[in-house]
Amino acid sequence: MLLYLDLAYEEAKREGRLQNLRPTARSHRSRRCQASAAEFMTFATTCIGLFPIMLATGAGSDVMKRIAAPMVGGIFTSFALELLVYPAIYEVWRWRSIPKSGTDDPGL
């Protein structure tokens, strides 16, 4: 995700679109859509593989459930962080690092 956001930032910087926050956020949103497909496929395949283990009732299922449950929780948390939290933190961090042109307009 950070690679896609870095590419969007560098592209906006090259094109001179970093005067306010709105064009930067728009370019980040388009790059996030590209990265979210790969992230969703990882999340979906892991859940598809682990849900049958979590629902099993056979021999050894009590041990495997204890292993599978934290893995599903971890992949869900990672998925949510990658799509919601990391881009927001990245945007704030990059916006603060852009030298301002002397205007007080935040561009919102």
C-alpha positions in Angstrom: 0.0 0.0 0.0 2.8 2.4 0.9 4.4 1.8 -2.5 1.2 2.8 -4.3 0.9 5.9 -2.1 4.5 6.8 -2.7 3.9 6.5 -6.5 0.8 8.7 -6.3 2.7 11.3 -4.3 5.7 11.4 -6.7 3.3 11.7 -9.7 1.5 14.6 -8.1 4.8 16.2 -7.2 6.0 15.9 -10.8 2.8 17.4 -12.2 2.8 20.3 -9.7 -0.5 19.3 -8.0 0.7 19.7 -4.4 -0.6 23.2 -3.8 -3.6 21.9 -1.7 -4.8 18.7 -0.2 -7.7 17.9 -2.5 -5.7 16.8 -5.6 -3.3 14.9 -3.4 -6.2 13.0 -1.7 -7.8 12.3 -5.1 -4.6 10.7 -6.5 -4.1 8.7 -3.3 -7.6 7.4 -3.6 -7.0 6.1 -7.1 -3.8 4.3 -6.1 -5.5 2.8 -3.1 -8.1 1.2 -5.4 -5.3 -0.5 -7.2 -3.7 -1.8 -4.1 -7.0 -2.9 -2.5 -7.6 -5.6 -5.0 -4.4 -7.5 -4.0 -5.1 -6.9 -0.4 -8.7 -8.2 -0.7 -7.5 -11.4 -2.5 -5.1 -12.1 0.3 -7.8 -11.6 2.9 -10.4 -13.6 1.1 -8.1 -16.6 0.4 -6.9 -16.8 3.9 -10.4 -16.6 5.3 -11.7 -19.2 2.9 -8.9 -21.5 4.0 -9.3 -21.0 7.7 -13.1 -20.8 8.2 -13.5 -24.6 7.7 -10.9 -25.2 10.3 -12.7 -22.9 12.7 -16.0 -24.8 12.1 -14.5 -28.3 12.3 -15.6 -30.7 15.0 -13.4 -33.7 14.4 -10.3 -35.0 16.1 -7.7 -32.3 16.8 -10.2 -29.5 16.0 -9.9 -28.0 19.5 -6.2 -27.3 18.9 -6.6 -26.1 15.3 -9.5 -23.7 16.3 -7.1 -22.0 18.7 -4.6 -21.5 15.9 -7.0 -20.4 13.2 -9.0 -17.9 15.2 -6.1 -15.5 15.9 -5.0 -15.8 12.3 -8.4 -14.8 11.0 -8.5 -11.9 13.4 -5.0 -10.8 12.4 -5.6 -10.9 8.7 -8.9 -8.9 9.2 -7.1 -6.3 11.3 -4.3 -6.1 8.8 -6.9 -5.7 6.0 -8.7 -2.9 7.9 -5.5 -1.1 8.7 -4.1 -1.2 5.2 -7.3 0.2 3.7 -8.4 2.7 6.3 -5.7 3.8 8.7 -2.4 3.7 6.9 -3.5 5.9 3.9 -4.9 8.5 6.3 -1.7 8.6 8.4 0.4 8.7 5.2 -1.7 11.6 3.8 -1.3 13.6 7.0 2.4 12.9 7.1 3.0 13.8 3.5 0.8 16.9 3.7 2.8 18.2 6.7 6.1 17.7 4.8 5.0 19.8 1.8 6.5 23.3 1.9 3.6 25.8 2.0 3.5 28.6 -0.5 2.6 31.3 2.1 -1.2 31.0 1.9 -3.4 30.1 4.8 -5.8 28.1 2.7 -5.5 24.4 3.7 -7.3 23.4 0.4 -10.2 21.7 2.0 
